[in-house]
Amino acid sequence: MELVANFDEGLEQVREQSSAFLVQCSAHPDVHLVTERYRQEVFVVDTFLYPAKEMGVLARAEVREPRSLGVVPAALGYIDATRWERIVQEPANPIVAQNLLAGRYDAGVTLVEFAETEPALRVLERFGEVDTTWLVYGRTRRFTGELIGHRIPAFLTGTAPASRQEAGEAVRAA
């Protein structure tokens, strides 16, 4: 597995290497660009559900009343924007944490784990994990006109599993 700096770079790798895949969170604001840029060469070949890491509002420890906030566009729904005098949108959660530590703003919506490893940060608010869909791009188109998905009758009968473990067992049994 290799992390790429941006989706253009990842798309180029998928175009050039038939065995390469690109994974993107469906909440990313550039999903439409990725799905459209090479629509004849790179396709959505799979999706999966997986919770994002715990998110929260982190602040620099020395700032008593944060007034400015860094945030990725996909996380704007977590906050009350009227609470902040200035909001700076960033392309990725690690960049929010990096710029928060550098003093570019007082607080940031990012991964709580950054505050757990960096004493200069404190957690103001926790949002928890959010179940998120992820898109997998590849070179071989899978869609042929028929719905691709899991048939899980328990979800249709109103007896959906209560826990993640039960949900996993339902998928394996289907």
C-alpha positions in Angstrom: 0.0 0.0 0.0 1.2 3.4 -0.9 -0.2 6.8 0.2 -0.3 9.4 -2.6 -0.2 13.1 -2.2 -3.2 13.8 -4.3 -5.9 12.0 -6.3 -4.5 13.1 -9.7 -1.3 11.2 -8.8 -3.3 8.2 -7.7 -5.4 8.2 -10.9 -2.3 8.3 -13.0 -0.9 5.3 -11.2 -4.1 3.4 -11.8 -4.1 4.4 -15.5 -0.4 3.3 -15.9 -0.5 0.1 -13.8 -3.3 -2.4 -14.4 -2.8 -4.0 -11.0 -3.1 -0.6 -9.1 -6.2 0.5 -7.2 -7.1 3.8 -5.6 -9.2 4.1 -2.4 -11.1 7.3 -1.7 -13.6 8.3 1.0 -17.0 9.0 -0.5 -17.3 12.2 1.6 -14.2 13.7 -0.1 -15.2 16.9 -2.0 -13.3 15.7 -5.1 -15.1 12.4 -5.7 -16.9 13.8 -8.7 -13.5 14.8 -10.3 -12.0 11.4 -9.7 -15.0 9.5 -11.1 -15.2 11.8 -14.1 -11.5 12.6 -15.0 -10.7 9.2 -16.7 -14.3 7.8 -16.9 -13.3 5.6 -19.9 -10.2 4.2 -18.2 -10.7 4.2 -14.4 -13.8 2.8 -12.9 -15.4 2.4 -9.4 -14.8 -1.3 -9.0 -15.9 -1.8 -5.4 -17.1 0.0 -2.3 -17.1 -0.8 1.4 -18.3 0.6 4.7 -15.8 1.3 7.4 -15.9 3.9 10.2 -13.6 6.8 9.9 -11.3 7.3 12.9 -12.7 9.3 15.8 -13.1 13.0 14.9 -13.3 16.0 17.2 -12.6 19.6 17.6 -9.0 20.0 18.8 -7.4 23.3 20.0 -3.9 24.4 20.8 -3.5 23.9 24.5 -2.4 27.5 25.1 -5.5 29.1 23.5 -8.2 29.7 26.0 -11.0 30.8 23.7 -10.4 29.6 20.1 -11.8 31.8 17.4 -10.4 30.4 14.2 -10.9 26.8 12.9 -9.3 24.6 10.3 -11.6 21.9 8.8 -11.9 19.6 5.7 -15.0 20.4 3.7 -16.4 16.9 4.4 -16.5 17.7 8.2 -18.3 21.0 8.0 -21.5 19.2 9.0 -20.0 18.4 12.4 -19.8 22.0 13.5 -21.8 25.2 14.1 -20.0 27.5 11.7 -21.5 30.6 13.4 -19.3 29.8 16.5 -16.1 30.7 14.6 -14.8 34.1 13.5 -12.7 32.5 10.7 -12.9 29.1 9.1 -10.0 27.8 6.9 -10.8 24.8 4.7 -8.0 22.3 4.2 -7.7 19.2 1.9 -7.0 16.6 4.5 -7.2 15.9 8.3 -3.4 15.5 8.8 -3.0 19.0 7.2 -5.5 20.4 9.7 -3.5 19.0 12.6 -0.2 20.2 11.1 -1.4 23.7 10.5 -3.1 23.8 13.9 0.2 22.9 15.6 1.9 25.6 13.4 -0.5 28.2 14.8 -2.4 28.9 11.5 -5.6 28.7 13.5 -6.7 28.2 17.1 -8.7 25.0 16.7 -9.3 22.3 14.1 -11.8 19.5 13.2 -9.5 16.5 12.8 -8.6 13.1 14.2 -8.8 12.9 18.0 -5.6 10.7 17.9 -3.5 13.8 17.1 -4.4 15.2 20.6 -3.6 11.9 22.2 -0.1 11.9 20.8 0.6 15.7 20.9 0.6 17.4 24.3 0.3 20.9 22.6 -3.3 19.9 21.6 -6.4 19.4 23.7 -9.8 18.0 22.8 -12.7 20.4 23.0 -15.4 18.2 21.5 -15.6 14.6 20.3 -17.8 13.4 17.4 -16.9 9.7 17.6 -16.5 7.4 14.6 -18.7 7.9 11.6 -19.5 5.0 9.4 -18.3 6.0 6.0 -18.4 4.6 2.5 -15.2 4.2 0.6 -14.8 3.9 -3.2 -12.2 1.6 -4.8 -11.1 2.5 -8.3 -9.5 0.2 -10.8 -8.9 -0.4 -14.5 -11.5 -3.2 -15.1 -15.1 -2.2 -15.1 -17.3 -4.4 -13.0 -20.7 -2.9 -13.6 -22.6 -4.8 -16.4 -26.1 -3.5 -15.9 -27.0 -5.6 -12.9 -27.0 -4.4 -9.3 -23.8 -5.4 -7.4 -24.3 -5.8 -3.7 -24.8 -8.1 -0.7 -28.2 -9.6 -0.2 -28.8 -9.4 3.6 -32.4 -10.4 4.3 -32.1 -9.5 8.0 -31.8 -5.8 7.0 -35.0 -6.0 5.0 -37.1 -7.7 7.7 -36.5 -5.1 10.5 -34.3 -7.5 12.4 -31.1 -5.8 11.5 -28.1 -6.9 13.7 -27.5 -4.7 16.7 -23.7 -4.9 16.8 -20.9 -4.8 14.3 -20.1 -8.4 15.0 -23.7 -9.5 14.3 -23.7 -7.4 11.1 -20.4 -9.1 10.0 -22.0 -12.5 10.7 -25.1 -11.6 8.7 -22.9 -10.6 5.7 -20.9 -13.8 5.8 -24.1 -15.9 6.1 -25.8 -14.2 3.1 
